[in-house]
Amino acid sequence: MAEVNAPSRPLSPHLQIYRWTWTMAMSIAHRATGAANYVGAALVATWLVAMAWGPGAYESVQGFFGSWIGRLVLFGYTWSLVHHMLGGVRHLVWDFGHGMEPGQRMAMARFTLFASVPLTLAIWIVTYFVMR
């Protein structure tokens, strides 16, 4: 049988070739938080359906959300929403042509991550004191 030689052509670069950057990591995180927001939206829908279903269903769902694991899930969902929102604002700024210099891009990507944690904590602290 005759051997078939593949044409000599450059291969597409892969992750082993690229150097990890803040913008690359935040792009991946933005996609991951977008997917996580779908799960969080399903949790909100479950809560709303339980309210419509009746007191027994509502108490069950509230029991889960009131537990430590439920609160941890809700905290993660809150962080996911905040992080995804900040990533969207970052992309909106870029769409207007601002912040495209290398230093500015890195600073905005870092801000996305480092601002999402204190904003999430602030939301939970304010909510805790308002709901008390």
C-alpha positions in Angstrom: 0.0 0.0 0.0 1.3 3.4 -0.9 2.1 5.8 1.9 0.3 9.1 1.9 2.3 12.1 3.1 0.4 14.8 4.8 1.1 18.3 3.4 3.6 20.3 5.4 1.7 23.1 7.0 2.0 25.0 10.3 0.0 23.6 13.2 -2.3 25.8 15.1 -0.7 26.9 18.4 -2.1 25.3 21.6 -2.3 26.3 25.2 1.2 24.9 25.8 2.6 27.6 23.5 0.6 30.6 24.9 1.6 32.3 28.1 -1.3 32.7 30.6 -2.3 36.3 30.9 -4.9 38.0 33.1 -7.1 38.8 30.1 -7.0 35.1 29.0 -7.9 33.9 32.5 -10.7 36.4 33.0 -12.1 35.5 29.6 -12.4 31.9 30.7 -13.8 33.0 34.0 -16.4 35.1 32.2 -17.6 32.2 30.2 -17.6 29.9 33.3 -19.6 32.4 35.3 -22.0 32.8 32.4 -22.7 29.1 32.5 -23.0 29.1 36.3 -25.6 31.9 36.1 -27.8 29.4 34.2 -27.7 27.1 37.2 -28.4 30.0 39.5 -31.3 31.1 37.4 -32.7 27.5 37.7 -32.4 27.9 41.5 -34.3 31.1 41.5 -37.0 29.5 39.3 -37.2 26.6 41.7 -37.7 29.0 44.6 -40.4 30.8 42.7 -42.2 27.6 41.7 -42.0 26.4 45.3 -43.7 29.6 46.4 -46.5 29.1 43.9 -46.8 25.4 44.8 -47.7 26.0 48.4 -46.3 26.3 52.0 -44.9 22.8 52.2 -42.8 23.1 49.0 -41.7 26.6 50.0 -40.6 25.4 53.4 -38.6 22.6 51.8 -36.8 25.0 49.5 -36.2 27.6 52.2 -34.8 24.8 54.4 -32.2 24.1 51.8 -31.4 27.7 51.1 -31.2 28.4 54.8 -28.7 25.6 55.4 -24.9 26.2 55.3 -24.6 24.4 52.0 -27.5 26.4 50.5 -26.0 29.7 51.7 -22.7 28.7 50.2 -24.4 28.0 46.9 -26.2 31.3 47.1 -23.0 33.1 47.9 -21.3 31.5 44.9 -24.2 32.5 42.7 -24.0 36.1 44.0 -20.2 36.1 43.2 -20.9 34.7 39.8 -23.4 37.4 39.0 -21.1 40.2 40.2 -18.1 38.8 38.4 -20.0 38.3 35.2 -21.4 41.8 35.4 -18.0 43.4 35.9 -16.6 41.3 33.0 -19.5 42.6 30.8 -18.7 46.2 31.9 -15.1 45.6 31.0 -16.1 44.4 27.5 -18.4 47.3 27.1 -15.6 49.7 27.8 -13.4 47.9 25.3 -16.3 48.0 22.7 -16.0 51.8 22.9 -12.3 51.6 22.2 -11.1 52.5 25.7 -8.6 50.7 27.9 -6.9 48.8 25.0 -3.3 49.5 26.0 -1.5 46.5 27.4 -1.2 47.9 30.9 -4.8 49.1 30.9 -6.1 45.7 29.7 -4.3 43.9 32.5 -5.5 46.4 35.1 -9.1 46.1 34.0 -8.8 42.3 34.1 -7.4 42.3 37.6 -10.0 44.8 38.7 -12.7 42.4 37.5 -11.5 39.6 39.8 -10.4 41.7 42.8 -13.5 43.9 42.8 -16.0 41.0 42.5 -15.1 39.6 45.9 -15.5 42.7 48.1 -18.7 43.7 46.1 -20.1 40.2 46.8 -19.2 40.5 50.5 -20.8 44.0 50.6 -24.0 42.7 49.1 -24.2 39.9 51.7 -23.3 42.1 54.6 -25.9 44.8 53.7 -28.5 42.1 53.0 -27.8 40.5 56.4 -28.3 43.7 58.3 -31.4 44.7 56.3 -33.0 41.3 56.7 -32.3 41.2 60.5 
